Structure formats: C-alpha cells, structure tokens
C-alpha cells in the first residue's frame, strides 16, 4: 500500500510540476493575451473562441465570442462595445 501511495504522490507531483512549468514558460515567452476596450474594467482571454469582458457601468462582465486571426482576437459585447485582445 505504501508503494502505491508513494507512486501516486510522485505522479501527482510530476504532473503539477509540468503544469507549473508550462504556465511559467507561457508567461515568460510573452504569450499572454491583453484585451482593450472603452471602459474596460477587467478581461480574460486565453486564445479560445470566447473572451470575458467586464465594462464600467456593469456589476459583472460577460463572455463574448471572438474572431481570432493570428495573435489578434476581436469581438463585440452585448451593448455593442468593440474589444480587441492581442498576444
């Protein structure tokens, strides 16, 4: 039983290390996305088909579809505000 626990711990630690290393490598290589829009409070985009955009005047943000071309993704919020995310 101790062998299984040790093996499980080693595998878990290895997976965690790989995930952390990938996150650090992404951050260091400048592959983070930065969004801009008029009145932008906060945003989140990771390269997928949607971005989270929170604009001033609203209690929370929303998730909106984007059109991605290379290292630029663009979209429009529900109230018509255009936003751009760049890598």
N, C-alpha and C positions, 0 to 999 in steps of 0.2 A: 504494500500500500504506500509506503514512504517513497518508493521508487516512482510510482505514478504521480504522486503529488509533486515531487521534485521535477519530473519531466514536464508536467503541466505548467509549473512555475517557470521553468526555463523557456518553454514555448511562448507562454504569455509575455514574459519579459522581452523575448526576441521580437515578437510582433509589435509590442509597444515601442521598442527601440526603432524598428523600421518605420513606423508611422511618424514618430517624432523626427527622425532624420529626414523623412520626405517633407514634412512641414517646414523644418528649418531650411532645407535646401531650396524649397519654393520661395520662402521669404527672402533668402539671401540672393537668389538669382533674379529678383525683381519681377517675379511673375504674379505679384498681387494685382488685383483689379481695383481701380479707383473710379468712383462714379461722380458725376457732376450734374446739377440741375438747379434752376432757380428755386431758392427757398429750401434747399436740401438740408435736412436735419441729420439723417443717417442713411446708410445704404449698405448693401451686401450683395456681391456678385462673385461667383466662383467659376464662371465660364460656361454655365449651362444654358438652359432655354428661358430662365426667368431671373429677375433681379428683385431684391427687396428695396423699396424706396420709401422713405418717410420724409414728407414735406412739412414745413412750418404751417401752422394753422390747423393741423390734424393731430388728433390724440395718438394715433398709431400710423404705421405705414402699411403698405400692401405689396403683394408680389405681382409683378407685371412681366409679360412676355417680352423678349428681346429678339432683335435680329442681329446676329453676330457675323462679322466679316473680319477675319484675321484677329487682330488684337483690339478691335473696337466693337462694342455692342451698344445698340441704341434701342430705345423704347419710348412709350408714352404712357403716362399714368391715367387713371380714370377721369381726372379733371382736365386732361389734355396737356399736362406739363411734359415736355420732352426731356429725356435724360440720356446721358451717354456714359458708358463705362469703358475705360481704357486700361490696357495692361502695360 
